[in-house]
Amino acid sequence: MYSRILHRMREDVRLSRYVMTKHALEEMYNDGLTIFDVENGILRGAIVARQKDQETGEWKYVVEGKTVDEEDILVVVGKVGASGVLAILTTYLA
């Protein structure tokens, strides 16, 4: 499910064509995650849910994957904004 958007998200990560919100960076650091963990979660994870952003009406996608060391499961929430850039909105340990 959502294979097209997951492919797009993975391609954006491979090309470093994404931005992280301040909130996503704060949550990443608070949970002891690295940018490599976040990228790995997207590259090897799966979309488990789609949600409608209450403010913009855009779809955001919940990706569940593993950290680089494969010891923890993390969640990454992202969307492709109007500008066409992947925005990582938040990330956290599951």
C-alpha positions as CSV (number, residue, x, y, z in Angstrom):
1,M,0.0,0.0,0.0
2,Y,1.2,3.5,-0.9
3,S,4.1,2.0,-2.8
4,R,4.4,5.1,-5.1
5,I,4.8,7.6,-2.3
6,L,7.2,5.2,-0.4
7,H,9.3,5.0,-3.5
8,R,9.3,8.8,-3.8
9,M,10.3,9.2,-0.1
10,R,13.1,6.7,-0.5
11,E,14.4,8.4,-3.6
12,D,14.4,11.8,-1.8
13,V,16.4,10.3,1.1
14,R,18.9,8.7,-1.3
15,L,19.4,12.1,-3.0
16,S,19.4,14.0,0.3
17,R,16.4,15.9,-1.1
18,Y,14.5,16.4,2.2
19,V,14.2,18.8,5.1
20,M,13.6,18.1,8.7
21,T,11.4,20.4,10.8
22,K,12.7,21.8,14.1
23,H,10.3,19.5,15.9
24,A,11.6,16.4,14.1
25,L,15.2,17.3,15.0
26,E,14.3,17.9,18.6
27,E,12.4,14.6,18.9
28,M,15.2,12.8,17.1
29,Y,17.8,14.1,19.6
30,N,15.5,13.5,22.6
31,D,15.2,9.8,21.7
32,G,18.9,9.4,21.0
33,L,18.4,8.9,17.3
34,T,20.7,10.0,14.5
35,I,19.9,11.2,11.0
36,F,21.2,7.8,9.8
37,D,18.5,6.1,11.9
38,V,15.8,8.3,10.4
39,E,17.1,7.6,6.9
40,N,17.4,3.9,7.5
41,G,13.8,3.9,8.8
42,I,12.5,5.3,5.6
43,L,14.8,3.3,3.3
44,R,14.0,0.0,4.9
45,G,10.6,0.6,6.5
46,A,7.0,0.6,5.4
47,I,4.2,3.0,5.4
48,V,1.8,1.9,8.1
49,A,-0.7,4.8,8.0
50,R,-1.8,7.9,6.1
51,Q,-3.2,10.9,7.9
52,K,-4.6,14.2,6.7
53,D,-2.8,17.3,8.0
54,Q,-5.4,19.4,9.8
55,E,-3.7,22.7,8.9
56,T,-2.9,22.2,5.2
57,G,-5.1,19.4,4.1
58,E,-2.1,17.6,2.7
59,W,-1.5,13.9,3.3
60,K,1.2,12.8,5.7
61,Y,2.6,9.3,5.9
62,V,3.6,7.3,8.9
63,V,6.6,5.1,8.2
64,E,7.7,2.4,10.6
65,G,11.2,1.0,10.4
66,K,14.3,0.1,12.4
67,T,17.3,2.0,13.6
68,V,20.7,1.4,12.0
69,D,21.6,-1.1,14.7
70,E,18.2,-2.8,14.2
71,E,17.6,-2.8,17.9
72,D,14.8,-0.3,18.0
73,I,11.7,0.4,16.0
74,L,11.2,4.0,15.0
75,V,8.4,6.0,13.4
76,V,9.0,8.8,10.9
77,V,6.1,11.0,9.8
78,G,6.6,12.9,6.6
79,K,4.9,14.5,3.7
80,V,5.7,15.9,0.3
81,G,4.8,19.6,0.5
82,A,3.5,21.9,-2.1
83,S,7.1,22.7,-3.1
84,G,7.7,19.1,-3.9
85,V,10.2,18.6,-1.1
86,L,10.0,15.8,1.4
87,A,9.5,17.2,4.8
88,I,10.1,15.0,7.9
89,L,7.6,16.3,10.4
90,T,8.5,14.1,13.4
91,T,10.3,11.0,14.4
92,Y,10.2,8.9,17.6
93,L,10.8,5.4,19.0
94,A,7.9,3.1,18.9
